[in-house]
Structure formats: structure tokens, C-alpha cells
Amino acid sequence: MKRYRVILDTNVILAAMRSQTGASYRLLLTIGHPRWQSLVTPALMYEYEDVARRPGNVPGLSPQDITDILDLLYRESHRQLVWFSWRPASPDPGDDLVLDAAVAGGCDFVVSFNERHLRAAREFGIEILKPVELLKLIGEIK
């Protein structure tokens, strides 16, 4: 059984932090699932933290809650180093971090709500999925 290598876009992490009822949150709960492996880079972890800690971005979560979620993600993810950057490939520098990580890690998928900014991933054979699509692929929902 193949284990997919996956990068989570910052917008998916934020969606998971904002609501416990959506597919992003459910996907975050499956971290460590035998069918997929999350990858992170140091730059991507800083991006997650920077965006999550901006005032008003994750109402209802304390700074410690944010730290706990990011610690879980870091602990359960493969830590990938990036030796080459493909920038600029996107209008958003944060999305370039996602692309760099996905290419360096030989990822199968980028999970994002912003396919338009990440379409360059396809040039490297990396597909873009929404959280619900990955949950279906790994058999967590029908």
C-alpha cells in the first residue's frame, strides 16, 4: 500500500485551526495515518506560525493552543530540507515555500484551497487536492 507524501498549504492549517467541523480539521486529526505522510520544512513551519499568530486569524485559540497544534504537526511530519528554490512561481511568496517543499520532498500532493497559485506544482508531477479529496483517497470518508 502506497504512503502518499503530502504538503499542507498554510490555508489548510488555518482552516483546521478555525473550525473543528471541516475537512481540514479532520485531515489534521489523521496526521500519522498509514496512507499519508505530511512533510514540512523550517521555512514552511515559520510561515504556518507567522500566519496563525497574526491578530484575528484564529479567533478562539490561545497562543498555547497554536503552539500545541504546530508542535503536533512538526512532530508527526517528515522534516525536509530545501536545497534549491523554484521562485518565483506564484504571486504569493508563501505559496512558493509550499512549492519548494513539495518539490524537494518528492511529494505526491499539495493540499490547498488555492489551486490557482500552486498550479506550477503540476509541472513537477505534483497534484493539488482539497482536504476532502485527500480524506477520500486515504479512505477516511466516502
C-alpha positions in Angstrom: 0.0 0.0 0.0 1.4 3.3 -1.1 2.0 6.0 1.5 1.5 9.4 -0.1 3.9 12.3 0.6 1.9 15.5 1.2 2.5 19.2 1.8 -0.3 21.1 3.6 -0.7 24.6 2.4 -1.0 27.3 5.1 -4.7 27.9 4.2 -5.4 24.3 5.2 -3.7 24.7 8.6 -5.6 27.9 9.3 -8.9 26.3 8.3 -8.2 23.5 10.7 -7.4 25.9 13.5 -10.6 28.0 12.8 -13.1 25.2 12.7 -13.4 21.7 14.2 -16.2 20.8 11.8 -14.4 20.9 8.4 -12.3 18.6 6.3 -9.1 20.5 7.2 -9.5 19.7 10.9 -10.4 16.1 10.2 -7.3 15.8 8.0 -5.1 17.3 10.7 -6.5 14.6 13.0 -5.3 11.9 10.6 -1.6 13.0 10.9 0.3 9.8 11.3 -2.2 7.9 9.2 -0.5 4.9 7.4 -1.7 6.1 4.0 -0.1 9.6 4.0 2.9 11.4 5.4 3.0 15.2 6.0 6.2 17.0 5.1 7.4 20.3 6.5 10.4 22.5 6.1 11.8 25.0 8.6 10.6 27.9 6.3 7.2 26.4 6.0 6.8 25.9 9.8 7.8 29.6 10.2 5.1 30.5 7.6 2.5 28.5 9.5 3.4 30.1 12.7 3.6 33.7 11.3 0.2 33.5 9.7 -1.5 31.7 12.6 -0.2 34.3 15.1 -1.5 37.3 13.2 -4.2 39.0 15.2 -7.6 37.8 14.3 -6.5 34.9 12.1 -7.5 32.1 14.5 -10.1 33.5 16.9 -10.8 31.3 19.9 -7.3 29.8 20.1 -4.8 30.9 22.7 -1.1 31.3 21.8 -0.5 28.0 23.6 -3.2 26.2 21.5 -1.5 27.4 18.4 1.9 26.2 19.7 0.4 22.8 20.6 -1.1 22.3 17.1 2.1 23.4 15.3 4.2 21.1 17.6 1.9 18.2 16.7 2.3 18.9 13.0 6.1 19.2 13.4 6.5 16.1 15.5 4.4 13.9 13.2 5.7 15.2 9.9 8.8 14.3 7.9 11.2 17.2 8.1 12.5 18.1 4.7 15.4 20.4 3.8 15.2 22.5 0.7 18.5 23.0 -1.3 17.0 24.7 -4.3 14.3 27.2 -4.8 11.9 27.5 -7.8 10.9 31.1 -7.0 9.1 33.0 -8.1 6.5 30.5 -9.3 3.5 32.1 -7.6 2.1 35.6 -6.9 2.3 34.7 -3.1 5.8 34.1 -1.6 4.1 31.8 1.0 2.9 29.6 -1.9 6.5 29.5 -3.2 7.5 28.0 0.1 4.9 25.3 -0.3 6.1 24.5 -3.9 9.8 24.4 -2.8 8.9 22.0 0.0 6.8 19.8 -2.3 9.4 19.5 -5.0 12.3 18.9 -2.5 10.3 16.2 -0.7 9.2 14.4 -3.9 5.6 14.9 -2.8 2.6 13.3 -4.5 0.2 16.1 -3.4 -0.2 19.6 -2.2 -3.3 20.0 -0.2 -4.7 23.5 -0.6 -7.8 25.6 -1.3 -5.7 27.8 -3.7 -5.1 25.7 -6.7 -4.5 28.8 -8.9 -1.4 29.9 -7.0 0.0 26.4 -6.9 -0.6 25.3 -10.5 3.2 25.2 -11.1 3.3 22.1 -8.9 1.8 20.2 -11.8 5.0 20.8 -13.8 6.8 18.6 -11.3 4.2 15.9 -11.3 2.6 17.0 -8.1 -1.2 17.2 -7.9 -3.2 19.7 -5.9 -6.0 18.3 -3.8 -8.5 19.9 -1.4 -8.6 18.3 2.1 -11.8 16.4 1.4 -10.2 14.8 -1.7 -7.2 13.5 0.3 -9.6 12.2 3.0 -11.4 10.3 0.3 -8.2 9.0 -1.2 -6.9 7.6 2.1 -10.3 6.0 2.9 -11.3 8.3 5.7 -14.6 9.4 4.0 -16.6 8.1 1.1 
